[in-house]
Amino acid sequence: MKKKIQIIMLIIILFSTSFVGITVGNNSIKAQSLKQLSYYPESHDFGDMLQGQSNSTTFEIWNSGCCYLYYELYEYEDWIEVDPTEGGSSYDEHNTITVSINTTNLTRGLHEGIINITSNGGYGNFKVVVNVIYENLIDITVDEAWDLLNDTSNGIQIPIDVRTDDEWKNEHIDTPYPENPNHHNYLEWYDSDILQEFISTYDGQEIIVYCKSGGRSKTAATMLVDNDFNGVVYNMLGGITEWKNQGYPTDGYTTFQIMNFTPNIGSVSIDIKNNGTFTAKNISVEIQVTGGYFSFINLTSSCIDCEKPLEPNATKTESTIKDGFIFGFGPIEITVSVWAKNADKITVKEEGFAFGFFISIN
C-alpha cells in the first residue's frame, strides 16, 4: 500500500512539473506560470526621416513561462517589414525580431503602424512611429538660425517673417547685411496667385521662415514645400519669442516728426526727430520749395537712403542749401517728406514768402 502511494505521488509531481517550472533566486522559490509571451520594447519611434529612406530596429520575444511558446507576427502596413514572422521559444529563450521600414511611398507627416503578435501564451502589439519630412524642409533652432545668418560662407539665407503686418512693424528679428529680414503674411498665400508669386521671387534660394512661436511658420513652410518650392526652407523653432529669449537683436518700425521750419538766406532747413523706440535706417528726406510770382521758384532738395541712421529720440537737420539757392518774389509752399526702411512716409507742408534771397515762414 505504501509503495502504491509513493507511485501516485511521483506521477503527480511529474505531471505538475510538465506545466510548472521552479526558479530559485534571491533566496526565494517562485513558481513559473504556464507558457507566457513576453517582449521588449513595446514600440519604437524612428523620429524624422526623409521621404525615400529606410531604417530598422529590433526587439526581443521570449517565453517567461514554462513549456514551449509558439508565436506569429503580422504587419498590416506595406511600409513595415518583419523578420522572422514566426518562431518558438522555450522558457527564457530570447529571440530577436527585426523591424524594417521604408518611407518611399509615405506622404509627409506622422505615420503609425502596428505589428500584431499572437501566440499560445498570449498576444500583444508592437507600435512603429515615423515622421516623414521633405529634404528641403528643415527645422532649426534660433541658435542655428543665428549662425546661418552670420556666415555668408554657407550661402545666403533670407529670413521671412510670416506674421501679420502689424506684428512685423511692431518688432522683428534683426540680422546683418546681406541677410536682411523680409515680411510676407502667409495668410495671403491662400490666394494661389500670391503664393506662386512668392515661390517665383525666391526660386532656388534658401529662406528661414519664422513667426511668434513656430506654429504659423511650420504651416507656411509646409505650404511652400507642398507647392513645389524649388529651394530650401528652414523653419525657425520657437519663433521670435525664443529668438529674444536667447538675447538676439530685434528691430521694428519707428515714427518721424517733422518740426522747426527755419528760414535762412536763400535756403530753408527743417528738423526731423525719431519718435520711435527703434533706430531709423536708410532715411530718405525730400524738401520741395515752389511758388513765387510766375512760379519762378521750384527747388527740390533730397537725401535718398541717407547713410547715417537716426537713433530713438535723436534729431537731425536737413537744409536745401546743398542743392541750390532759393531766389524769387512772392508766396511759397514748402513740402517736406520723410521716410525710412523701417518708417512709413510722412509729409508736412508750410507756407512762406520769398523776397529775393530772404525767406520768411508764415
Number of C-alpha atoms within 10 A of each C-alpha: 5 6 8 8 10 11 10 10 12 11 11 11 10 11 11 11 12 11 14 17 17 12 11 9 8 6 6 7 10 11 12 16 14 19 25 22 22 19 19 12 12 13 16 16 12 15 11 14 19 19 19 14 11 13 11 14 13 15 17 15 21 23 25 22 23 23 19 16 23 19 20 15 20 15 18 11 12 12 15 17 18 17 12 13 14 15 14 17 21 16 18 14 14 17 15 14 19 14 20 16 20 18 22 13 10 18 13 17 13 13 13 11 18 17 20 15 20 17 18 14 19 14 15 16 17 19 15 20 17 20 19 22 22 19 13 17 20 15 18 15 16 23 15 12 19 17 12 18 23 16 13 13 7 10 12 18 23 22 24 23 26 24 22 15 12 9 15 21 17 13 15 27 23 17 18 11 11 12 19 15 20 14 17 17 17 25 15 13 17 10 10 11 11 14 20 15 12 16 19 12 10 15 13 12 16 18 20 24 30 30 28 20 16 20 15 21 26 21 15 23 26 18 16 22 19 11 13 11 23 16 17 22 26 25 30 28 25 20 23 23 16 18 24 15 10 11 8 15 12 14 19 20 21 24 21 22 15 20 15 10 20 14 18 16 15 18 21 22 16 17 15 19 19 21 17 18 15 21 21 27 20 18 19 17 19 18 24 18 23 18 21 20 12 9 13 15 21 15 18 15 18 19 15 14 15 14 11 11 15 20 18 17 13 14 16 14 13 17 20 22 15 10 12 12 15 25 20 23 20 18 20 25 18 19 16 23 16 23 22 22 15 18 22 13 14 13 15 13 14 13 16 17 19 23 15 13 14 16 24 17 16 10
